[in-house]
Amino acid sequence: MFTGIIETTGIITNIEKFGTNTSFWIKSSISHTLKADQSVSHNGICLTVEEIIDDLHKVTAIEETLLKTNLSSLLIGSMLNLERCLPFNGRIDGHLVQGHIDTTAICLNNIDKNGSWEYQFSFDEKFANLVIEKGSIAINGISLTLFNISKNSAWVAIIPYTYKHTNMQYLQKNDIVNVEFDLIGKYVTRQMVTKLL
């Protein structure tokens, strides 16, 4: 379980493909503190650390993960948002994030507000019931608040600290991001749907 509060960023230094899987070597300031079998959020995706060498760590994504996330579009040199899992005695400064990506979204707009930044994202309309005004969402693993929502798009605002310490600073129009909708909202929606069956 994660909170959507990004600890640091990492840079992909090598990509290895074998069969339907892809492994990524990532250099970061926390890599040396990790251990094998540890779960770490990479752009919002919960991946298991397999190997650590100095300030590098390796993770592998299976075909299902590659199909449902933006990992396949990343290259050597791409920046990833990183967050270690939440300790039981920690604070939830963002919101509850599982690291299980629901879908990807496309950046439609990126507006510099002279002190903050606003981004508009489009997503499949079938997820409209999971998006509410001032609700929570995780975009590339970042806990954010939604506003100006429609059936297939919504806006988020980025403060300077988040902009500087995540890969949002490099996000451009038409870029693809990973999206995890609010966990509680998904359970409520599922309960309502099953009652109607």
BAVEXLUM-783400 format. One line per field, with one value per atom (N, C-alpha, C): atom name; x, y, z; residue in three letters. Coordinates in nm, 2 decimals, m for minus. Example, Ala and Ser with C-alpha at 12.3 -4.5 7.8 and 13.67 -1.06 7.14 Angstrom:
2
atomo	N; CA; C; N; CA; C
px	1.32; 1.23; 1.32; 1.28; 1.37; 1.29
py	m0.57; m0.45; m0.33; m0.22; m0.11; 0.00
pz	0.78; 0.78; 0.78; 0.71; 0.71; 0.79
residuo	ALA; ALA; ALA; SER; SER; SER
This chain:
197
atomo	N; CA; C; N; CA; C; N; CA; C; N; CA; C; N; CA; C; N; CA; C; N; CA; C; N; CA; C; N; CA; C; N; CA; C; N; CA; C; N; CA; C; N; CA; C; N; CA; C; N; CA; C; N; CA; C; N; CA; C; N; CA; C; N; CA; C; N; CA; C; N; CA; C; N; CA; C; N; CA; C; N; CA; C; N; CA; C; N; CA; C; N; CA; C; N; CA; C; N; CA; C; N; CA; C; N; CA; C; N; CA; C; N; CA; C; N; CA; C; N; CA; C; N; CA; C; N; CA; C; N; CA; C; N; CA; C; N; CA; C; N; CA; C; N; CA; C; N; CA; C; N; CA; C; N; CA; C; N; CA; C; N; CA; C; N; CA; C; N; CA; C; N; CA; C; N; CA; C; N; CA; C; N; CA; C; N; CA; C; N; CA; C; N; CA; C; N; CA; C; N; CA; C; N; CA; C; N; CA; C; N; CA; C; N; CA; C; N; CA; C; N; CA; C; N; CA; C; N; CA; C; N; CA; C; N; CA; C; N; CA; C; N; CA; C; N; CA; C; N; CA; C; N; CA; C; N; CA; C; N; CA; C; N; CA; C; N; CA; C; N; CA; C; N; CA; C; N; CA; C; N; CA; C; N; CA; C; N; CA; C; N; CA; C; N; CA; C; N; CA; C; N; CA; C; N; CA; C; N; CA; C; N; CA; C; N; CA; C; N; CA; C; N; CA; C; N; CA; C; N; CA; C; N; CA; C; N; CA; C; N; CA; C; N; CA; C; N; CA; C; N; CA; C; N; CA; C; N; CA; C; N; CA; C; N; CA; C; N; CA; C; N; CA; C; N; CA; C; N; CA; C; N; CA; C; N; CA; C; N; CA; C; N; CA; C; N; CA; C; N; CA; C; N; CA; C; N; CA; C; N; CA; C; N; CA; C; N; CA; C; N; CA; C; N; CA; C; N; CA; C; N; CA; C; N; CA; C; N; CA; C; N; CA; C; N; CA; C; N; CA; C; N; CA; C; N; CA; C; N; CA; C; N; CA; C; N; CA; C; N; CA; C; N; CA; C; N; CA; C; N; CA; C; N; CA; C; N; CA; C; N; CA; C; N; CA; C; N; CA; C; N; CA; C; N; CA; C; N; CA; C; N; CA; C; N; CA; C; N; CA; C; N; CA; C; N; CA; C; N; CA; C; N; CA; C; N; CA; C; N; CA; C; N; CA; C; N; CA; C; N; CA; C; N; CA; C; N; CA; C; N; CA; C; N; CA; C; N; CA; C; N; CA; C; N; CA; C; N; CA; C; N; CA; C; N; CA; C; N; CA; C; N; CA; C; N; CA; C; N; CA; C; N; CA; C; N; CA; C; N; CA; C; N; CA; C; N; CA; C; N; CA; C; N; CA; C; N; CA; C; N; CA; C; N; CA; C; N; CA; C; N; CA; C; N; CA; C; N; CA; C; N; CA; C; N; CA; C; N; CA; C; N; CA; C; N; CA; C; N; CA; C; N; CA; C; N; CA; C; N; CA; C; N; CA; C; N; CA; C
px	0.08; 0.00; 0.09; 0.04; 0.12; 0.03; 0.09; 0.01; 0.00; 0.08; 0.08; 0.17; 0.25; 0.35; 0.48; 0.53; 0.65; 0.78; 0.86; 0.98; 1.10; 1.11; 1.22; 1.19; 1.28; 1.26; 1.38; 1.36; 1.47; 1.48; 1.60; 1.63; 1.65; 1.58; 1.60; 1.74; 1.82; 1.96; 1.97; 1.88; 1.89; 1.75; 1.72; 1.60; 1.63; 1.58; 1.61; 1.48; 1.46; 1.34; 1.37; 1.28; 1.30; 1.16; 1.12; 0.99; 0.89; 0.78; 0.68; 0.71; 0.82; 0.85; 0.96; 0.96; 1.06; 1.12; 1.25; 1.31; 1.37; 1.37; 1.42; 1.52; 1.64; 1.74; 1.72; 1.71; 1.67; 1.78; 1.83; 1.92; 1.85; 1.86; 1.79; 1.87; 1.82; 1.89; 1.84; 1.74; 1.69; 1.73; 1.78; 1.80; 1.89; 1.99; 2.09; 2.02; 1.90; 1.83; 1.73; 1.71; 1.61; 1.66; 1.57; 1.61; 1.53; 1.58; 1.51; 1.37; 1.27; 1.13; 1.05; 1.12; 1.05; 0.96; 0.84; 0.75; 0.77; 0.79; 0.81; 0.72; 0.66; 0.58; 0.67; 0.65; 0.73; 0.62; 0.61; 0.51; 0.37; 0.35; 0.23; 0.21; 0.30; 0.29; 0.37; 0.30; 0.37; 0.45; 0.59; 0.68; 0.77; 0.81; 0.90; 1.05; 1.12; 1.27; 1.33; 1.41; 1.47; 1.62; 1.69; 1.83; 1.87; 1.98; 2.03; 2.18; 2.23; 2.38; 2.41; 2.47; 2.50; 2.38; 2.38; 2.26; 2.17; 2.17; 2.08; 1.99; 1.87; 1.79; 1.71; 1.67; 1.61; 1.47; 1.37; 1.24; 1.19; 1.09; 1.05; 0.89; 0.85; 0.70; 0.66; 0.55; 0.50; 0.41; 0.37; 0.29; 0.16; 0.09; m0.03; 0.00; 0.11; 0.15; 0.19; 0.26; 0.31; 0.19; 0.09; m0.03; m0.12; m0.12; m0.21; m0.15; m0.02; 0.05; 0.13; 0.20; 0.29; 0.43; 0.46; 0.60; 0.65; 0.57; 0.62; 0.67; 0.62; 0.66; 0.78; 0.83; 0.95; 1.08; 1.18; 1.31; 1.42; 1.54; 1.66; 1.67; 1.68; 1.68; 1.55; 1.44; 1.31; 1.31; 1.24; 1.23; 1.10; 1.12; 1.01; 0.99; 0.86; 0.83; 0.84; 0.91; 0.93; 0.87; 0.81; 0.76; 0.77; 0.84; 0.84; 0.70; 0.67; 0.54; 0.53; 0.40; 0.37; 0.39; 0.47; 0.49; 0.36; 0.33; 0.21; 0.21; 0.32; 0.32; 0.34; 0.32; 0.34; 0.21; 0.23; 0.11; 0.07; m0.06; m0.11; m0.13; m0.03; m0.03; m0.11; m0.12; m0.19; m0.33; m0.34; m0.46; m0.41; m0.50; m0.46; m0.45; m0.33; m0.30; m0.24; m0.30; m0.26; m0.14; m0.12; m0.01; m0.06; m0.19; m0.26; m0.32; m0.26; m0.31; m0.44; m0.54; m0.67; m0.67; m0.60; m0.60; m0.49; m0.47; m0.38; m0.47; m0.42; m0.49; m0.39; m0.45; m0.37; m0.37; m0.26; m0.25; m0.30; m0.41; m0.47; m0.42; m0.40; m0.35; m0.25; m0.17; m0.06; m0.05; m0.10; m0.11; m0.02; 0.07; 0.15; 0.07; 0.04; m0.04; 0.04; 0.17; 0.26; 0.26; 0.30; 0.31; 0.26; 0.18; 0.13; 0.11; 0.07; 0.05; m0.08; m0.16; m0.28; m0.27; m0.32; m0.31; m0.45; m0.49; m0.61; m0.58; m0.65; m0.63; m0.76; m0.75; m0.87; m0.85; m0.96; m0.97; m1.09; m1.10; m1.21; m1.34; m1.45; m1.57; m1.63; m1.59; m1.64; m1.59; m1.49; m1.44; m1.50; m1.60; m1.66; m1.72; m1.77; m1.83; m1.73; m1.60; m1.50; m1.43; m1.48; m1.43; m1.53; m1.49; m1.58; m1.50; m1.58; m1.52; m1.45; m1.33; m1.25; m1.22; m1.23; m1.20; m1.05; m1.00; m0.86; m0.83; m0.71; m0.67; m0.52; m0.46; m0.31; m0.27; m0.19; m0.14; 0.01; 0.06; 0.20; 0.24; 0.15; 0.18; 0.16; 0.13; 0.12; m0.03; m0.05; m0.18; m0.22; m0.33; m0.38; m0.53; m0.58; m0.72; m0.78; m0.89; m0.96; m1.05; m1.06; m1.16; m1.19; m1.30; m1.35; m1.36; m1.44; m1.45; m1.56; m1.55; m1.65; m1.66; m1.74; m1.75; m1.62; m1.53; m1.41; m1.28; m1.29; m1.17; m1.18; m1.07; m1.06; m0.93; m0.93; m0.81; m0.75; m0.62; m0.55; m0.46; m0.43; m0.34; m0.21; m0.10; 0.03; 0.10; 0.14; 0.21; 0.36; 0.43; 0.57; 0.66; 0.63; 0.71; 0.69; 0.57; 0.54; 0.59; 0.58; 0.64; 0.79; 0.86; 1.00; 1.05; 0.97; 1.02; 0.96; 0.89; 0.83; 0.85; 0.81; 0.83; 0.72; 0.63; 0.53; 0.59; 0.71; 0.78; 0.81; 0.82; 0.85; 0.73; 0.61; 0.49; 0.44; 0.42; 0.37; 0.24; 0.18; 0.05; 0.07; m0.03; m0.04; 0.05; 0.12; 0.19; 0.09; 0.13; 0.05; 0.09; m0.01; 0.02; m0.06; m0.01; m0.08; m0.18; m0.29; m0.40; m0.45; m0.46; m0.53; m0.64; m0.76; m0.87; m0.89; m0.96; m0.97; m1.02; m0.95; m0.98; m1.12; m1.16; m1.29; m1.40; m1.38; m1.48; m1.50; m1.40; m1.41; m1.49; m1.47; m1.54; m1.69; m1.72; m1.86; m1.93; m1.86; m1.92; m1.95; m1.86; m1.88; m1.99; m2.01; m2.12; m2.25; m2.26; m2.38; m2.42; m2.32; m2.34; m2.39; m2.33; m2.37; m2.51; m2.55; m2.68; m2.79; m2.75; m2.85; m2.86; m2.76; m2.76; m2.87
py	m0.12; 0.00; 0.12; 0.23; 0.35; 0.47; 0.59; 0.71; 0.81; 0.79; 0.88; 1.01; 1.00; 1.11; 1.06; 1.11; 1.07; 1.10; 1.00; 1.02; 1.08; 1.02; 1.07; 1.02; 1.06; 1.01; 0.92; 0.84; 0.75; 0.76; 0.73; 0.73; 0.59; 0.55; 0.42; 0.42; 0.33; 0.32; 0.20; 0.10; m0.01; m0.08; m0.13; m0.20; m0.34; m0.45; m0.58; m0.65; m0.70; m0.77; m0.92; m1.00; m1.15; m1.21; m1.28; m1.33; m1.22; m1.23; m1.12; m1.02; m1.04; m0.96; m0.85; m0.74; m0.64; m0.60; m0.60; m0.56; m0.42; m0.34; m0.21; m0.19; m0.14; m0.10; 0.05; 0.09; 0.22; 0.28; 0.40; 0.46; 0.57; 0.56; 0.66; 0.68; 0.78; 0.81; 0.71; 0.63; 0.53; 0.38; 0.36; 0.23; 0.15; 0.21; 0.14; 0.10; 0.16; 0.13; 0.01; m0.03; m0.13; m0.27; m0.36; m0.50; m0.59; m0.70; m0.79; m0.83; m0.84; m0.87; m0.75; m0.64; m0.52; m0.46; m0.41; m0.35; m0.20; m0.15; m0.01; 0.04; 0.16; 0.22; 0.29; 0.25; 0.31; 0.38; 0.51; 0.58; 0.52; 0.49; 0.44; 0.29; 0.22; 0.07; 0.00; m0.08; m0.16; m0.27; m0.26; m0.36; m0.41; m0.54; m0.60; m0.58; m0.54; m0.52; m0.66; m0.68; m0.81; m0.81; m0.70; m0.70; m0.55; m0.54; m0.41; m0.41; m0.31; m0.29; m0.15; m0.12; 0.02; 0.11; 0.21; 0.30; 0.26; 0.14; 0.08; m0.03; m0.04; m0.15; m0.20; m0.33; m0.39; m0.43; m0.41; m0.46; m0.51; m0.60; m0.66; m0.65; m0.61; m0.60; m0.72; m0.78; m0.89; m0.83; m0.91; m0.86; m0.78; m0.83; m0.77; m0.62; m0.61; m0.47; m0.38; m0.44; m0.36; m0.31; m0.39; m0.36; m0.25; m0.25; m0.16; m0.03; m0.01; 0.10; 0.17; 0.28; 0.35; 0.30; 0.19; 0.13; 0.11; 0.06; 0.02; 0.14; 0.26; 0.38; 0.45; 0.40; 0.46; 0.41; 0.50; 0.47; 0.48; 0.44; 0.47; 0.62; 0.67; 0.81; 0.87; 0.79; 0.83; 0.84; 0.94; 0.96; 0.89; 0.82; 0.76; 0.82; 0.83; 0.87; 0.74; 0.75; 0.64; 0.66; 0.56; 0.56; 0.43; 0.42; 0.29; 0.27; 0.14; 0.12; 0.18; 0.20; 0.27; 0.18; 0.23; 0.15; 0.17; 0.07; 0.07; 0.19; 0.24; 0.36; 0.49; 0.49; 0.61; 0.69; 0.81; 0.90; 0.89; 0.89; 0.89; 1.03; 1.09; 1.23; 1.25; 1.15; 1.16; 1.09; 0.98; 0.89; 0.75; 0.65; 0.51; 0.47; 0.43; 0.39; 0.25; 0.16; 0.02; 0.00; 0.08; 0.05; m0.04; m0.05; m0.13; m0.04; m0.02; 0.08; 0.03; 0.13; 0.10; 0.12; 0.22; 0.25; 0.36; 0.40; 0.51; 0.63; 0.74; 0.86; 0.95; 1.03; 1.12; 1.26; 1.33; 1.47; 1.55; 1.63; 1.71; 1.85; 1.90; 2.04; 2.05; 2.15; 2.18; 2.33; 2.39; 2.53; 2.58; 2.67; 2.74; 2.85; 2.84; 2.95; 3.05; 3.06; 3.15; 3.13; 3.02; 2.98; 2.84; 2.79; 2.65; 2.61; 2.48; 2.43; 2.35; 2.35; 2.28; 2.18; 2.06; 1.96; 1.90; 1.88; 1.81; 1.68; 1.57; 1.44; 1.38; 1.30; 1.23; 1.08; 1.02; 0.87; 0.81; 0.68; 0.61; 0.65; 0.68; 0.72; 0.61; 0.49; 0.38; 0.40; 0.49; 0.52; 0.64; 0.70; 0.83; 0.82; 0.70; 0.69; 0.68; 0.68; 0.68; 0.81; 0.91; 1.05; 1.14; 1.21; 1.31; 1.44; 1.55; 1.68; 1.68; 1.73; 1.73; 1.59; 1.49; 1.35; 1.33; 1.21; 1.18; 1.09; 1.10; 1.02; 1.01; 0.90; 0.89; 0.89; 0.99; 1.00; 0.98; 0.88; 0.84; 0.83; 0.78; 0.75; 0.87; 0.99; 1.11; 1.13; 1.15; 1.17; 1.31; 1.33; 1.46; 1.47; 1.60; 1.63; 1.67; 1.61; 1.64; 1.77; 1.83; 1.94; 1.96; 2.03; 2.05; 1.92; 1.83; 1.69; 1.69; 1.59; 1.56; 1.41; 1.36; 1.22; 1.15; 1.22; 1.15; 1.24; 1.34; 1.42; 1.48; 1.53; 1.60; 1.68; 1.77; 1.86; 1.83; 1.85; 1.85; 1.97; 2.02; 2.13; 2.09; 2.14; 2.10; 2.22; 2.20; 2.30; 2.30; 2.40; 2.40; 2.29; 2.25; 2.14; 2.01; 1.98; 1.85; 1.86; 1.98; 2.00; 1.97; 2.03; 2.02; 1.88; 1.80; 1.67; 1.55; 1.57; 1.45; 1.47; 1.37; 1.39; 1.47; 1.53; 1.62; 1.73; 1.77; 1.89; 1.86; 1.73; 1.69; 1.65; 1.65; 1.60; 1.70; 1.65; 1.73; 1.69; 1.77; 1.73; 1.60; 1.52; 1.38; 1.28; 1.31; 1.21; 1.12; 0.99; 0.89; 0.88; 0.88; 0.86; 0.74; 0.69; 0.58; 0.64; 0.58; 0.63; 0.52; 0.55; 0.46; 0.55; 0.50; 0.58; 0.54; 0.62; 0.61; 0.47; 0.41; 0.28; 0.26; 0.36; 0.35; 0.37; 0.46; 0.48; 0.35; 0.28; 0.15; 0.05; 0.04; m0.06; m0.02; 0.11; 0.16; 0.13; 0.16; 0.14; m0.01; m0.09; m0.24; m0.29; m0.24; m0.28; m0.24; m0.12; m0.07; m0.15; m0.18; m0.26; m0.40; m0.47; m0.61; m0.61; m0.51; m0.50; m0.50; m0.44; m0.42; m0.55; m0.65; m0.77; m0.87
pz	0.00; 0.00; 0.00; m0.07; m0.09; m0.05; m0.06; m0.03; m0.14; m0.25; m0.36; m0.33; m0.22; m0.19; m0.24; m0.35; m0.42; m0.33; m0.31; m0.23; m0.31; m0.43; m0.52; m0.66; m0.75; m0.89; m0.92; m1.02; m1.07; m1.22; m1.27; m1.42; m1.47; m1.57; m1.63; m1.70; m1.66; m1.72; m1.82; m1.81; m1.90; m1.91; m2.02; m2.05; m2.11; m2.05; m2.10; m2.13; m2.25; m2.28; m2.30; m2.24; m2.26; m2.26; m2.36; m2.38; m2.38; m2.30; m2.29; m2.18; m2.11; m1.99; m2.03; m1.95; m1.97; m1.83; m1.82; m1.70; m1.71; m1.60; m1.60; m1.49; m1.52; m1.42; m1.40; m1.27; m1.24; m1.14; m1.16; m1.08; m0.99; m0.86; m0.78; m0.64; m0.57; m0.44; m0.33; m0.36; m0.26; m0.30; m0.42; m0.46; m0.37; m0.31; m0.22; m0.09; m0.06; 0.07; 0.05; m0.07; m0.10; m0.08; m0.08; m0.07; m0.16; m0.20; m0.29; m0.23; m0.31; m0.27; m0.22; m0.21; m0.16; m0.27; m0.23; m0.32; m0.33; m0.45; m0.47; m0.58; m0.57; m0.67; m0.77; m0.90; m1.01; m1.10; m1.10; m1.18; m1.14; m1.01; m0.96; m0.98; m1.04; m1.05; m0.94; m0.87; m0.77; m0.84; m0.82; m0.88; m0.77; m0.79; m0.69; m0.73; m0.63; m0.65; m0.66; m0.76; m0.78; m0.75; m0.77; m0.76; m0.73; m0.65; m0.62; m0.64; m0.71; m0.73; m0.70; m0.59; m0.55; m0.56; m0.65; m0.66; m0.77; m0.81; m0.91; m0.86; m0.90; m0.87; m0.99; m0.99; m1.11; m1.07; m1.16; m1.15; m1.29; m1.28; m1.41; m1.42; m1.54; m1.56; m1.66; m1.62; m1.71; m1.82; m1.91; m2.02; m1.98; m1.88; m1.84; m1.79; m1.72; m1.67; m1.78; m1.88; m1.99; m2.08; m2.09; m2.17; m2.10; m1.97; m1.90; m1.85; m1.87; m1.82; m1.93; m1.88; m1.98; m1.99; m1.92; m1.92; m2.05; m2.14; m2.28; m2.36; m2.32; m2.39; m2.34; m2.23; m2.16; m2.23; m2.22; m2.28; m2.18; m2.22; m2.13; m2.12; m2.00; m1.97; m1.92; m1.93; m1.88; m1.73; m1.68; m1.53; m1.48; m1.36; m1.29; m1.16; m1.11; m0.97; m0.89; m0.77; m0.68; m0.55; m0.49; m0.35; m0.29; m0.18; m0.10; m0.03; 0.00; 0.06; 0.19; 0.23; 0.36; 0.48; 0.58; 0.70; 0.79; 0.87; 0.95; 1.05; 1.08; 1.18; 1.10; 0.97; 0.89; 0.88; 0.83; 0.81; 0.66; 0.64; 0.50; 0.46; 0.41; 0.37; 0.24; 0.16; 0.03; 0.05; m0.02; 0.00; m0.02; 0.01; m0.01; m0.15; m0.19; m0.33; m0.33; m0.41; m0.41; m0.50; m0.60; m0.70; m0.81; m0.82; m0.93; m1.02; m1.14; m1.24; m1.30; m1.30; m1.36; m1.51; m1.56; m1.70; m1.72; m1.85; m1.88; m1.93; m1.92; m1.96; m2.05; m2.13; m2.22; m2.17; m2.17; m2.13; m2.25; m2.22; m2.32; m2.32; m2.20; m2.18; m2.07; m2.08; m1.97; m1.97; m1.86; m1.85; m1.73; m1.76; m1.66; m1.61; m1.47; m1.41; m1.33; m1.37; m1.30; m1.15; m1.11; m0.97; m0.94; m1.03; m1.03; m1.17; m1.19; m1.32; m1.32; m1.43; m1.44; m1.56; m1.54; m1.65; m1.66; m1.79; m1.82; m1.88; m1.83; m1.88; m1.93; m2.04; m2.09; m2.06; m2.04; m2.01; m2.06; m2.07; m2.12; m2.04; m2.11; m2.04; m1.95; m1.96; m1.87; m1.73; m1.71; m1.57; m1.51; m1.58; m1.53; m1.39; m1.36; m1.22; m1.11; m1.14; m1.04; m1.02; m1.09; m1.09; m1.03; m0.93; m0.87; m0.84; m0.84; m0.81; m0.68; m0.67; m0.55; m0.49; m0.58; m0.54; m0.56; m0.51; m0.52; m0.64; m0.69; m0.81; m0.79; m0.84; m0.85; m1.00; m1.04; m1.17; m1.17; m1.24; m1.23; m1.09; m1.00; m0.86; m0.77; m0.83; m0.74; m0.70; m0.57; m0.51; m0.55; m0.62; m0.67; m0.65; m0.66; m0.64; m0.77; m0.81; m0.93; m0.93; m1.04; m1.05; m1.20; m1.23; m1.36; m1.44; m1.38; m1.44; m1.54; m1.64; m1.73; m1.75; m1.84; m1.86; m1.89; m1.96; m2.00; m1.98; m1.90; m1.87; m1.74; m1.69; m1.56; m1.55; m1.46; m1.44; m1.30; m1.29; m1.16; m1.16; m1.04; m1.02; m0.95; m0.99; m0.94; m0.87; m0.74; m0.67; m0.71; m0.68; m0.72; m0.67; m0.54; m0.48; m0.56; m0.59; m0.66; m0.80; m0.87; m1.00; m1.00; m0.91; m0.90; m0.87; m0.78; m0.73; m0.79; m0.91; m0.98; m1.13; m1.21; m1.35; m1.42; m1.34; m1.40; m1.47; m1.43; m1.50; m1.64; m1.68; m1.82; m1.90; m1.84; m1.90; m2.01; m2.13; m2.24; m2.29; m2.38; m2.44; m2.52; m2.51; m2.57; m2.50; m2.40; m2.32; m2.25; m2.23; m2.16; m2.02; m1.92; m1.78; m1.73; m1.61; m1.54; m1.45; m1.44; m1.35; m1.26; m1.13; m1.04; m0.97; m0.99; m0.93; m0.78; m0.71; m0.56; m0.52; m0.43; m0.38; m0.33; m0.24; m0.17; m0.28; m0.37; m0.48; m0.56; m0.58; m0.66; m0.59; m0.46; m0.38; m0.37; m0.35; m0.34; m0.47; m0.58; m0.72; m0.74; m0.70; m0.72; m0.64; m0.52; m0.43; m0.49; m0.55; m0.61; m0.73; m0.81; m0.93; m0.90; m0.80; m0.77; m0.71; m0.64; m0.59; m0.69; m0.81; m0.92; m1.01; m0.99; m1.07; m1.02
residuo	MET; MET; MET; PHE; PHE; PHE; THR; THR; THR; GLY; GLY; GLY; ILE; ILE; ILE; ILE; ILE; ILE; GLU; GLU; GLU; THR; THR; THR; THR; THR; THR; GLY; GLY; GLY; ILE; ILE; ILE; ILE; ILE; ILE; THR; THR; THR; ASN; ASN; ASN; ILE; ILE; ILE; GLU; GLU; GLU; LYS; LYS; LYS; PHE; PHE; PHE; GLY; GLY; GLY; THR; THR; THR; ASN; ASN; ASN; THR; THR; THR; SER; SER; SER; PHE; PHE; PHE; TRP; TRP; TRP; ILE; ILE; ILE; LYS; LYS; LYS; SER; SER; SER; SER; SER; SER; ILE; ILE; ILE; SER; SER; SER; HIS; HIS; HIS; THR; THR; THR; LEU; LEU; LEU; LYS; LYS; LYS; ALA; ALA; ALA; ASP; ASP; ASP; GLN; GLN; GLN; SER; SER; SER; VAL; VAL; VAL; SER; SER; SER; HIS; HIS; HIS; ASN; ASN; ASN; GLY; GLY; GLY; ILE; ILE; ILE; CYS; CYS; CYS; LEU; LEU; LEU; THR; THR; THR; VAL; VAL; VAL; GLU; GLU; GLU; GLU; GLU; GLU; ILE; ILE; ILE; ILE; ILE; ILE; ASP; ASP; ASP; ASP; ASP; ASP; LEU; LEU; LEU; HIS; HIS; HIS; LYS; LYS; LYS; VAL; VAL; VAL; THR; THR; THR; ALA; ALA; ALA; ILE; ILE; ILE; GLU; GLU; GLU; GLU; GLU; GLU; THR; THR; THR; LEU; LEU; LEU; LEU; LEU; LEU; LYS; LYS; LYS; THR; THR; THR; ASN; ASN; ASN; LEU; LEU; LEU; SER; SER; SER; SER; SER; SER; LEU; LEU; LEU; LEU; LEU; LEU; ILE; ILE; ILE; GLY; GLY; GLY; SER; SER; SER; MET; MET; MET; LEU; LEU; LEU; ASN; ASN; ASN; LEU; LEU; LEU; GLU; GLU; GLU; ARG; ARG; ARG; CYS; CYS; CYS; LEU; LEU; LEU; PRO; PRO; PRO; PHE; PHE; PHE; ASN; ASN; ASN; GLY; GLY; GLY; ARG; ARG; ARG; ILE; ILE; ILE; ASP; ASP; ASP; GLY; GLY; GLY; HIS; HIS; HIS; LEU; LEU; LEU; VAL; VAL; VAL; GLN; GLN; GLN; GLY; GLY; GLY; HIS; HIS; HIS; ILE; ILE; ILE; ASP; ASP; ASP; THR; THR; THR; THR; THR; THR; ALA; ALA; ALA; ILE; ILE; ILE; CYS; CYS; CYS; LEU; LEU; LEU; ASN; ASN; ASN; ASN; ASN; ASN; ILE; ILE; ILE; ASP; ASP; ASP; LYS; LYS; LYS; ASN; ASN; ASN; GLY; GLY; GLY; SER; SER; SER; TRP; TRP; TRP; GLU; GLU; GLU; TYR; TYR; TYR; GLN; GLN; GLN; PHE; PHE; PHE; SER; SER; SER; PHE; PHE; PHE; ASP; ASP; ASP; GLU; GLU; GLU; LYS; LYS; LYS; PHE; PHE; PHE; ALA; ALA; ALA; ASN; ASN; ASN; LEU; LEU; LEU; VAL; VAL; VAL; ILE; ILE; ILE; GLU; GLU; GLU; LYS; LYS; LYS; GLY; GLY; GLY; SER; SER; SER; ILE; ILE; ILE; ALA; ALA; ALA; ILE; ILE; ILE; ASN; ASN; ASN; GLY; GLY; GLY; ILE; ILE; ILE; SER; SER; SER; LEU; LEU; LEU; THR; THR; THR; LEU; LEU; LEU; PHE; PHE; PHE; ASN; ASN; ASN; ILE; ILE; ILE; SER; SER; SER; LYS; LYS; LYS; ASN; ASN; ASN; SER; SER; SER; ALA; ALA; ALA; TRP; TRP; TRP; VAL; VAL; VAL; ALA; ALA; ALA; ILE; ILE; ILE; ILE; ILE; ILE; PRO; PRO; PRO; TYR; TYR; TYR; THR; THR; THR; TYR; TYR; TYR; LYS; LYS; LYS; HIS; HIS; HIS; THR; THR; THR; ASN; ASN; ASN; MET; MET; MET; GLN; GLN; GLN; TYR; TYR; TYR; LEU; LEU; LEU; GLN; GLN; GLN; LYS; LYS; LYS; ASN; ASN; ASN; ASP; ASP; ASP; ILE; ILE; ILE; VAL; VAL; VAL; ASN; ASN; ASN; VAL; VAL; VAL; GLU; GLU; GLU; PHE; PHE; PHE; ASP; ASP; ASP; LEU; LEU; LEU; ILE; ILE; ILE; GLY; GLY; GLY; LYS; LYS; LYS; TYR; TYR; TYR; VAL; VAL; VAL; THR; THR; THR; ARG; ARG; ARG; GLN; GLN; GLN; MET; MET; MET; VAL; VAL; VAL; THR; THR; THR; LYS; LYS; LYS; LEU; LEU; LEU; LEU; LEU; LEU
